[in-house]
Amino acid sequence: MILRTKEEIEIMRQANRIVACILDELAALIEPGITTRELDRFMEERIRALGGQPAFLGYRGYPASSCISINEQVVHGIPGSRRIREGDLVSVDLGVLYKGYYGDAARTYGVGKISQKAQKLIRVTEEALYKGIETARAGNRLFDISRAIQSWVESNGFSVVRDFVGHGIGKNLHEDPQVPNYVPRSPYNPLLEAGMVLALEPMVNAGDHRVKVLPDGWTAVTVDGSLSAHFEHTIAITEDGPEILTVCN
């Protein structure tokens, strides 16, 4: 288990601030007519202007600086010529490398007027993230986070994606431990300790939890075509409780 020093966490706070500020700025750009490629170019330019490098570009061969997933797309949507439309749900996952450390966050944006079910899906997914963050305390167990997320999602009538998980983060984009958004049957359930830095990221479907990956090798979609939402924060576990690093302040 990797425990970060206060100095390392300070650098990670700066990396994650870049991510959070760009996601804040993006809200004003996501509107009908803009293409996902245009959004991706904006994010790459802003990352570089703020002193970072795009973490996703070239990662395991990924061809863009962000993941943009729309409606039934769950995660890892590749930006391209698709135009955003009124009523879409747009999930954006963004990572930054800054001074040797990574930042990572995701948000789902509703475009214009969206359905009541879509509104609820966004709200419940974000609430589930904060339920998970609240339990990310030294002395608790890893699956306490998983249980908090899963129980909130399912009590609201939605399902948790099981094929993708949260993760440790630091000098690598993905580090141990994996952080599932449901309670798996596994004996591996480590104690949470101050100094751990985790990216928590519930992905929630309006219908069935199952997903499939499209022929592009990246884009994951819901098997039943139902809507999906995705929220992520990078947090540090401190002696005083969890601290969200992906904030723009």
N, C-alpha and C positions, 0 to 999 in steps of 0.2 A: 504494500500500500504506500503510495507516494504522498508525503506530507510536505507542503510548501511553506517556506519561510515567509515572514512578514514582508521582506523585501521582494520576494518573488510574487507574492499576492498583489503588491503595489503595482508591479509591471503589468500583471494580468488585469488589474483594475483599469489601467490605461488602454490595454488592448480591447477590453470589453466595452469601454466607453465609446471607442470608435464605432463598434458594431451598433450599439444602442442609439447613438446620435444619427447614424445613417438610416436606421429603421424608423426613427422619428421623422426624418426628412422625407422618407419615401411615402409616408401617408398622403402628402399633398400631391404626389405624382401619380398615384394609382387611381386612374380614372378611365372611363370608356374611351377606346380608340388607341391608347398607347400600347406598344408591343412589349412583350416580356424581355426581348433583347434590348430594347431601349432602357428598361428599368435596370437590367444587368450592367449595361455600360455606365449608367449613372453611378451605380454602387461601386464598380471597379474604380472609376475616376475619383470618387470621394475617398475610398480606402487609401489610394496612393497619395492623394492630396493631404490626408491626415497623418501620413508617415508610416502607413502599414502596407502589408502585401495581402492580396486575396488568398485566403487559406484554401479555398476549394479548387481554384484554377489549377488543373493538372493533377489534382489529388486522385490517385488510382486511375488516372486517365480522364477525369471529369473535365468537360470542355468549357466551363463557364465559371464566373466568379461568385455566382449565387445559385440557389435552387429556388425555382418559382413554380409552385404547384397550384393548379386551379380546380376548384369544385371537387370532383371525385378523385383527383390526384392527391395522394397522401403526402408524398415526400420525393425529393430528388428530381423534380420536374426540370428539364433542361430549357433555359430561355431560348426563344426563337422568334418566329414571325407571328405567333398567335397574338391577337389583339384582345385586350381586356374588354369585357362587356358589362353593362349594367346588370346588377344582381349576382355577379360572380363572387365567389370566395377565393381570395388570393393568399396563399401561404408562402411566406418568404423566409428562407433559412440562409443565414449569412455568417461567414467566418473570417477572421482576420489574424494574421501573424504580425506581431509587433515586438521588436527587440527580443526575439527568440521564444516568445510565448504566445499562446493562442487565446482568442476570444470567440464566442459562439452564441448565437441567439436566433430565435425564430418568432414570427408573429403571423397571425391570420387577419387579413383586412377584408371587410365587406365593402363591395363597390356599389355606391348609390343605395337604392332601396333593395334590401334583401328580405327573404321570407322570414317569418317568425321562427321557424324551425332552425334556419341558418343562424339567426341571432342567438338562439338558445345554445346551439352547438358551439359557437364562438365563446359565449360567456362561460359555459360549463368547462370547456377545455382550458381556458385561462384560469378559472377558479381551481381546477384540478392541479395545475402547476403550482399555484400558491399553497394549496393543501400539502403538496409534496415538500415544498420549500420549508414550510412551518415545522415539519417533522425531521428535517435534516439537521439534527443536533447531536453534538458529542454525547455518547452514551446510548443513543438509540442504535437500531440495526438498519442495515441497508434496505431490507424489505419493509420496514416501517414506512419509508417513502413510497414504495410500490403500492402498499396496501392503501395508503391515504389517497393516492391518485385513482386507483382502480375503484375503490368503494364510492368515491364521489361521482365518477363518470357513470358507473352502472346504476347508482341510485337515481340518476337523472335520465335513465332510459337509453343511454348511448353505450358504445363498446370501445374498448382500448385496443389499439393495434399492438400485436405481440411480436411481429417480425423485426421491429426496430426499437432500439432502447436508448436511454440516456447513457452518459459515460463520464469517466474521469477526463480531465483536460489539463494541459500545462505546456510542457515542451513538445508534446505531441497533441494533435487534434483529438485523437481517441486514445485514452489510456484506461487502465483498470481503475475502479471496477465498472463493469456494465451496470446500468441502473434500469431495470425493467419497470414498465409502467403498470405491471400486474404482478401478483405474487406467484412466482414459478415454483414448481416442485424441485427444489434444489437444496442441498445441505450448505451451500455457500451463501452465508448471510453475515458478512463481516460487521464488526462494530464500527460505528462512525466516530471519527476522531477530529479534533481541531487541526487545521492545516490541510484537510482534504478540500480539493476544488472539483466540483461536479457540474456537468451540464445536464440539467433535468429537462426533459422534453416530451411531454405527453402528446401523442397523436391519437385523435379520437374520431371515430366514424359514427355517422348518424344511423347506420344500419349494422350489418355484420362486421366483425373485427377482421375478417380475412382480407388479404391484399394479394396482388400479383404484380410482377414487374413486366413492363411492356418490352417489345423487341429492341428498343433502343438501349436496353441493358441497365437503365437507371430509373426511369419514371415508375414509381409504384402507385397503383390505383386500387380503389376498393373493388372487390370481386363483384359486389352486387350493384355497383354504380352509385352508391349513396355518397353524400357529401362527407368531406373530412376536414378537420381543423388541426392546427399544430402551433403550439407555443413552447418557447424554450428560454430559459435563463441560465447563465453560468453563475454559480454561487460558491462562496467560500464558507466552510464551516469554521467558526471561531469559538473561543471560550465563552463568548457572550451570545452565541446563537448563529443562525445563518445570515450571511450578508450577500445581497444580490450585487454582482459586479457589473452586469449589463444594464447600467443606467447612464443617462446623459445628463451630467451635472458638473 
